[in-house]
Amino acid sequence: MPEFLRSLAYVLIVTVPVLYVGGKIAVPIIGLAEFRLWRNCWLLATVVTFLSRGFFDFAVAMAFVSFYVHRYSKQPAFFYIVLMFVAPCVPIPSGIPGIFNKILDLDPPRWLAVTILLPVALRLWRDQGTRELRGLDVIVIAFLAYTSLLSVRLGDFNAILRVLAVNFLDICLPYFVFSRAIRTSLDMNKALLAFVVGVLPLSAIGVLEISKSWRVYYVVVQEWDVFLVTAYLFRDGLLRASTTSIEAIAFGFACMTGAGCLLALRSPVSLGNWRYVALGILVLGLLSSVSRGPWLGFAFCILFLTITSPKKSFRLALAGLPGVAALLFLHPPFLDRFINLLPFVGSADKSSETYRSSLFENSLVVIQRYPLFGSDSFLKEPEMQTMIQGQGIIDIVNTYLQIALYYGLIGLFIFVLYFSVISAKLSIKSFGEDLDSLNYKAVLGLLVAMLLVIVTTSSVSVIPYIYWTFSAMGAAILAPNFAGSWESLPLQVTKRLKVIGLNSLARRDSQDDGRKKMRVLSMR
């Protein structure tokens, strides 16, 4: 059997039961028909990924999938999140033959921005209300304008076009669409659910990768003619799973996001044990990445929720107590190995911590040399040349340093200001409102966790797509016209409400596309 068919078979065997778990969580929020569309498009895109003989074969097939999504989905924007992780996130040079050999590097999330987000953005733009300028918009526009103006120093028209295209696809489109398309608590929970459903199958694949020491998606990368500096990365003898994220820490970041979104998810009916099953799968995927930054980020999420929501956290702790007690009592061999991998506690891969410390010190010297606007040639500075690793690369494993070195302290200030304003406003919402339909505290905790984790990694692979999209979701729930109550729940939810004795909380609402829906007045 060819390698790509063998890999595809393993992926389908592992992910089909996991998607069943995802369905148990999704149906109360989006309805069975919409989840089937999510699931079928994910499976179809996965099959396309392995059968495509090149990225452009994949791109054409995904264009047809996107057309299908726009035709049959009521909220196609969420498919951008669901399908964001479906194929290897590797850069593929693209351009117009005979005119521009290379305009930008395309990857699956950028292509989905073109095929899914762009049509949604055009529809939203026709609405006068969505074009109104908001406070956070000014900061985003300032960052886009500043980074675009600095591209002039590259002195190459193609390079300037590349920067403009990247800014538009990576930042402008996700921010505009998700800050406008999410208008109710139900919309926000759908967006959180999209992250859960998108990451859940990959978490299971990550467990497969670490258990078999086999990177399942590497065959696709080879078919797409992409060369990886480090195809297989190990830590303490364990393969660091990466799945479609290619970078292990990016995969860990995605799993942390999926698990955090699951903790933040609110449903009109109890998800029961299915929430814990899904959380267990996501945590196993996070562990399989063997990436300590995302581990710390998820630990921060748990700690933050424990401090801010002690009652709910106590119930979660009770649910996990038997497993922890069994681990401590049995003390299996892998427990000592796990402790050895922990940051600040274990002794595995101490060179990574040493490298980060040296990078910070050397970067400060270069930043002092180009304080305001940074330098596009900072990697050629003598201090940075001393940071060349064995693979012949300089890994800027700190997003804030990466921005400060390239865009200067002005660029770093605008970047930090944007996330600081969102975090501050979410803090006010978190401790000022207590809605059953939206968990502001968990959203804030996850956003802060992301901002902490990017201290340990550069913005590679899916990482920037995740934090720009999630921050736009945060901006949406801060909008003045955001509706913070359950609205327009699918008919399946009403039936389940009746079963559990909550039928008095629902009343009939308008009929939409021949499908009856219900409006829940209160879940208190």
KAPEWO-V108293 format. One record per residue. RES is the residue in one small letter. PHI is phi in radians with two decimals (none if undefined). OMEGA is omega in whole degrees, -180 to 180 (NA if undefined). NEAR is the number of other ideal C-beta (glycine too) atoms within 8 Angstrom. Layout:
BEGIN
((RES;PHI;OMEGA;NEAR) (RES;PHI;OMEGA;NEAR))
END
This chain:
BEGIN
((m;none;178;5) (p;-1.01;-176;5) (e;-1.03;-176;7) (f;-1.20;177;11) (l;-1.27;177;9) (r;-1.11;179;9) (s;-1.11;179;13) (l;-1.07;-180;12) (a;-1.06;178;9) (y;-1.07;-179;10) (v;-1.07;-179;12) (l;-1.17;180;10) (i;-1.09;-177;7) (v;-1.33;-170;12) (t;-1.53;-178;13) (v;-1.03;177;9) (p;-1.16;179;7) (v;-1.21;176;13) (l;-1.16;174;14) (y;-1.11;176;8) (v;-1.08;178;13) (g;-1.03;179;15) (g;-1.14;179;11) (k;-1.11;179;9) (i;-1.47;-171;18) (a;-1.40;-170;13) (v;-1.00;179;12) (p;-1.11;-175;11) (i;-1.80;-175;14) (i;-1.98;-178;10) (g;1.57;-175;11) (l;-1.14;-177;9) (a;-1.09;-179;7) (e;-1.19;178;12) (f;-1.13;178;14) (r;-1.05;177;8) (l;-1.15;176;11) (w;-1.00;-176;15) (r;-1.11;-177;12) (n;-1.15;178;8) (c;-1.18;177;14) (w;-1.11;-180;15) (l;-1.13;179;12) (l;-1.10;179;9) (a;-1.12;177;13) (t;-1.15;177;13) (v;-1.07;178;9) (v;-1.05;-179;12) (t;-1.02;-177;13) (f;-1.40;-179;13) (l;-1.53;-179;8) (s;-1.22;-179;13) (r;-1.62;178;5) (g;-3.01;-177;9) (f;-1.10;-176;9) (f;-1.29;169;7) (d;-1.09;178;9) (f;-1.07;-177;14) (a;-1.10;-180;10) (v;-1.14;180;8) (a;-1.09;-180;10) (m;-1.22;175;15) (a;-1.11;177;9) (f;-1.19;177;8) (v;-1.07;180;13) (s;-1.13;176;13) (f;-1.05;178;9) (y;-1.11;179;9) (v;-1.08;-179;13) (h;-1.12;-177;10) (r;-1.36;-170;6) (y;-1.98;180;6) (s;-1.68;179;11) (k;-1.38;179;6) (q;-2.35;-175;8) (p;-1.15;-178;12) (a;-1.00;-177;11) (f;-1.20;177;12) (f;-1.18;175;15) (y;-1.02;179;15) (i;-1.31;-177;11) (v;-1.04;-176;13) (l;-1.67;-177;16) (m;-1.03;-174;14) (f;-1.81;-168;12) (v;-1.35;-176;12) (a;-2.31;-179;10) (p;-0.97;-179;12) (c;-1.53;180;13) (v;-2.11;-178;10) (p;-1.34;178;7) (i;-2.12;180;11) (p;-1.04;-180;8) (s;-2.45;180;8) (g;-2.95;178;9) (i;-1.97;-177;6) (p;-0.94;179;5) (g;1.49;179;3) (i;-2.07;175;5) (f;-2.20;180;8) (n;-1.11;179;6) (k;-2.56;175;10) (i;-1.69;178;10) (l;-2.76;174;11) (d;-1.56;178;9) (l;-1.58;170;11) (d;-2.47;-176;10) (p;-0.94;179;14) (p;-1.08;179;11) (r;-1.18;179;12) (w;-1.18;176;11) (l;-1.15;175;15) (a;-1.08;179;14) (v;-1.25;-171;9) (t;-1.48;-178;11) (i;-1.94;-174;16) (l;-1.28;-177;13) (l;-1.06;177;10) (p;-1.07;178;10) (v;-1.13;180;12) (a;-1.09;179;11) (l;-1.14;178;8) (r;-1.19;179;8) (l;-1.14;-177;12) (w;-1.12;180;8) (r;-1.24;179;5) (d;-1.49;-176;8) (q;-1.03;-177;5) (g;-1.13;-178;6) (t;-1.30;-179;8) (r;-1.50;180;7) (e;-1.17;-177;6) (l;-1.34;177;5) (r;-1.99;-176;9) (g;-1.04;-179;6) (l;-1.18;178;12) (d;-1.02;-177;9) (v;-1.08;-179;9) (i;-1.19;179;12) (v;-1.11;179;12) (i;-1.07;179;8) (a;-1.10;180;9) (f;-1.15;179;13) (l;-1.11;-179;11) (a;-1.14;-178;8) (y;-1.11;-179;12) (t;-1.17;178;12) (s;-1.22;178;10) (l;-1.12;-180;7) (l;-1.18;180;12) (s;-1.17;179;12) (v;-1.07;-179;7) (r;-1.18;177;6) (l;-1.23;176;9) (g;1.20;-178;5) (d;-2.34;-177;6) (f;-1.06;178;5) (n;-1.08;-180;10) (a;-1.15;178;10) (i;-1.13;177;11) (l;-1.04;-179;11) (r;-1.12;179;12) (v;-1.11;180;12) (l;-1.08;-180;10) (a;-1.16;180;10) (v;-1.11;178;9) (n;-1.05;-179;12) (f;-1.19;-175;9) (l;-1.36;-174;12) (d;-1.50;-173;13) (i;-2.06;-172;12) (c;-1.10;-177;11) (l;-1.10;179;13) (p;-1.03;-179;15) (y;-1.13;-177;13) (f;-1.12;-175;11) (v;-1.15;-173;15) (f;-1.36;176;15) (s;-1.32;179;15) (r;-1.91;-176;10) (a;-1.27;179;12) (i;-1.52;-174;13) (r;-2.16;-179;10) (t;-2.37;176;12) (s;-1.07;178;15) (l;-1.08;177;12) (d;-1.05;-180;12) (m;-1.11;178;13) (n;-1.17;174;14) (k;-1.14;179;12) (a;-1.14;176;13) (l;-1.08;178;13) (l;-1.08;180;14) (a;-1.04;176;13) (f;-1.11;-179;13) (v;-1.09;-178;16) (v;-1.15;-180;16) (g;-1.20;-176;15) (v;-1.60;-173;15) (l;-0.92;180;16) (p;-1.13;180;12) (l;-1.21;176;16) (s;-1.09;177;17) (a;-1.15;178;14) (i;-1.16;177;15) (g;-1.07;176;17) (v;-1.10;176;12) (l;-1.07;-178;12) (e;-1.11;-177;16) (i;-1.25;-180;13) (s;-1.29;-179;6) (k;-1.83;-177;6) (s;0.87;-174;7) (w;-2.49;176;7) (r;-1.49;-169;10) (v;-1.12;-174;12) (y;-1.55;-179;14) (y;-1.14;179;9) (v;-1.12;178;11) (v;-1.20;178;14) (v;-1.03;178;12) (q;-1.14;179;8) (e;-1.11;180;10) (w;-1.52;176;13) (d;1.00;176;6) (v;-1.91;179;10) (f;-1.68;178;4) (l;-1.78;179;9) (v;-1.07;178;6) (t;-2.24;-178;6) (a;-1.24;-179;5) (y;-2.17;-178;7) (l;-2.12;-177;8) (f;-2.03;172;8) (r;-2.46;-178;10) (d;0.95;178;10) (g;1.42;-180;4) (l;-1.82;173;9) (l;-1.19;177;11) (r;-1.50;-178;12) (a;-1.07;179;16) (s;-2.39;-177;16) (t;0.80;-176;12) (t;-1.43;-178;14) (s;-1.34;178;15) (i;1.18;176;12) (e;-1.58;-177;10) (a;-1.08;-178;13) (i;-1.21;176;14) (a;-1.19;176;16) (f;-1.14;176;18) (g;-1.07;178;15) (f;-1.10;179;19) (a;-1.14;179;14) (c;-1.15;176;18) (m;-1.04;179;16) (t;-1.12;179;14) (g;-1.06;180;16) (a;-1.15;178;14) (g;-1.11;178;14) (c;-1.14;178;13) (l;-1.15;177;14) (l;-1.15;-179;12) (a;-1.43;-173;12) (l;-1.18;174;15) (r;-2.02;-179;9) (s;-2.19;179;10) (p;-1.17;175;10) (v;-2.25;-178;10) (s;-1.12;178;5) (l;-1.50;176;10) (g;1.05;-177;5) (n;-1.28;-179;5) (w;-1.11;177;10) (r;-1.08;-179;11) (y;-1.24;177;8) (v;-1.09;179;9) (a;-1.10;179;14) (l;-1.10;178;11) (g;-1.08;179;8) (i;-1.12;-179;13) (l;-1.15;179;16) (v;-1.18;176;11) (l;-1.09;176;12) (g;-1.10;177;19) (l;-1.05;179;15) (l;-1.15;-178;9) (s;-1.17;177;12) (s;-1.27;-178;16) (v;0.84;-179;14) (s;-2.04;-170;12) (r;-1.30;177;10) (g;-1.04;176;13) (p;-1.08;175;15) (w;-1.03;179;13) (l;-1.11;179;12) (g;-1.08;179;14) (f;-1.21;176;14) (a;-1.07;177;8) (f;-1.12;178;12) (c;-0.98;-179;16) (i;-1.10;-179;9) (l;-1.11;-179;8) (f;-1.09;180;13) (l;-1.19;179;14) (t;-1.12;-179;10) (i;-1.28;-174;6) (t;-1.52;180;10) (s;-2.32;-172;8) (p;-1.09;-177;8) (k;-1.15;-180;6) (k;-1.16;179;8) (s;-1.16;178;11) (f;-1.12;178;8) (r;-1.12;178;8) (l;-1.14;179;8) (a;-1.13;178;9) (l;-1.08;-180;7) (a;-1.13;-178;7) (g;-1.60;-176;8) (l;-1.08;179;8) (p;-1.03;179;6) (g;-1.14;179;7) (v;-1.13;179;8) (a;-1.09;179;8) (a;-1.13;178;8) (l;-1.09;-178;10) (l;-1.16;-178;7) (f;-1.27;-178;6) (l;-1.35;-179;6) (h;0.79;180;6) (p;-1.18;-176;6) (p;-1.02;-176;5) (f;-1.20;-180;6) (l;-1.13;178;9) (d;-1.13;179;7) (r;-1.18;178;9) (f;-1.13;179;9) (i;-1.08;179;9) (n;-1.16;180;10) (l;-1.49;-176;12) (l;-1.15;177;10) (p;-1.20;178;8) (f;1.20;-178;3) (v;-1.99;-179;5) (g;-1.40;-178;8) (s;-1.92;-178;4) (a;-1.27;173;8) (d;0.96;177;7) (k;-1.16;-179;7) (s;-1.09;179;6) (s;-1.11;179;7) (e;-1.19;178;9) (t;-1.13;179;8) (y;-1.09;-180;12) (r;-1.11;179;11) (s;-1.13;179;8) (s;-1.15;179;10) (l;-1.07;-179;14) (f;-1.10;-178;10) (e;-1.13;-179;8) (n;-1.19;180;12) (s;-1.15;179;15) (l;-1.05;178;8) (v;-1.12;-179;9) (v;-1.19;179;14) (i;-1.11;177;14) (q;-1.13;179;6) (r;-1.33;178;8) (y;-2.23;-168;11) (p;-1.23;-170;7) (l;-1.45;-172;7) (f;-1.94;-180;9) (g;1.17;-178;14) (s;-2.61;178;11) (d;-1.36;-180;8) (s;-2.06;-176;6) (f;-1.12;-180;12) (l;-1.18;-180;7) (k;-1.50;179;6) (e;-1.13;-176;11) (p;-1.02;180;5) (e;-1.13;180;10) (m;-1.36;179;13) (q;-1.11;178;10) (t;-1.24;-177;8) (m;-1.68;179;12) (i;-1.11;-178;7) (q;-1.62;-177;9) (g;-1.08;179;3) (q;-1.40;180;6) (g;1.43;-179;6) (i;-2.14;172;7) (i;-1.92;-175;9) (d;-1.66;179;9) (i;-1.48;-172;10) (v;-1.49;177;9) (n;-2.83;-176;15) (t;-1.07;-178;11) (y;-1.17;175;11) (l;-1.14;179;12) (q;-1.02;179;11) (i;-1.20;-178;11) (a;-1.13;-179;14) (l;-1.20;-175;13) (y;-1.55;-175;11) (y;-1.87;179;13) (g;1.40;-178;13) (l;-1.19;177;9) (i;-1.15;178;10) (g;-1.09;179;17) (l;-1.13;180;12) (f;-1.08;-179;8) (i;-1.13;180;12) (f;-1.05;-179;12) (v;-1.17;180;9) (l;-1.05;-179;9) (y;-1.01;-178;13) (f;-1.26;179;11) (s;-1.17;180;8) (v;-1.12;178;11) (i;-1.08;-179;14) (s;-1.09;-180;12) (a;-1.12;-179;8) (k;-1.19;176;9) (l;-1.16;178;15) (s;-1.08;178;9) (i;-1.08;179;8) (k;-1.12;-175;12) (s;-1.05;-175;11) (f;-1.78;178;6) (g;-1.84;-178;5) (e;-2.27;177;7) (d;-2.23;-177;3) (l;-1.73;175;9) (d;-1.23;-174;6) (s;-1.60;-177;11) (l;-2.65;-178;11) (n;-1.71;-179;9) (y;-1.07;-177;12) (k;-1.11;-180;11) (a;-1.18;177;12) (v;-1.10;178;14) (l;-1.10;-180;14) (g;-1.04;-180;15) (l;-1.21;178;15) (l;-1.08;179;15) (v;-1.13;177;11) (a;-1.06;177;15) (m;-1.05;-179;15) (l;-1.15;176;11) (l;-1.33;-177;10) (v;-1.16;-179;14) (i;-1.25;168;13) (v;-1.20;-174;10) (t;-1.77;-178;11) (t;-2.67;173;16) (s;-1.38;-179;9) (s;-1.45;-178;8) (v;-1.95;174;8) (s;0.93;-175;8) (v;-1.48;-173;14) (i;-1.00;-180;14) (p;-1.13;178;8) (y;-1.09;-179;11) (i;-1.21;-173;13) (y;-1.30;175;11) (w;-1.25;179;12) (t;-1.16;-177;13) (f;-1.17;178;13) (s;-1.16;176;13) (a;-1.13;175;14) (m;-1.10;176;15) (g;-1.11;178;12) (a;-1.11;-178;14) (a;-1.13;-176;16) (i;-1.36;175;16) (l;-1.66;-178;11) (a;-1.14;-178;10) (p;-1.06;-177;3) (n;-1.65;-179;6) (f;-1.23;-179;11) (a;-1.66;-173;8) (g;-1.69;178;10) (s;-2.24;179;9) (w;-1.10;179;10) (e;-2.49;170;10) (s;0.86;178;8) (l;-1.35;180;13) (p;-1.10;-177;13) (l;-1.09;-180;10) (q;-1.04;-180;10) (v;-1.14;-179;15) (t;-1.04;180;12) (k;-1.10;180;8) (r;-1.23;177;10) (l;-1.09;179;15) (k;-1.15;-179;9) (v;-1.08;-177;6) (i;-1.62;173;8) (g;1.46;180;5) (l;-1.97;-177;9) (n;-1.12;179;8) (s;-1.26;-179;4) (l;-1.55;-175;9) (a;-2.09;174;12) (r;-2.45;-178;6) (r;-1.20;178;5) (d;-2.10;-175;7) (s;-1.15;178;4) (q;-1.56;-174;6) (d;-2.18;178;8) (d;0.99;177;4) (g;1.38;-179;4) (r;-1.94;-179;9) (k;-1.34;177;6) (k;-2.25;-179;12) (m;-2.29;176;14) (r;-2.03;178;12) (v;-1.53;-176;14) (l;-1.43;-177;6) (s;-2.77;176;5) (m;-2.08;-179;8) (r;-1.38;NA;3))
END
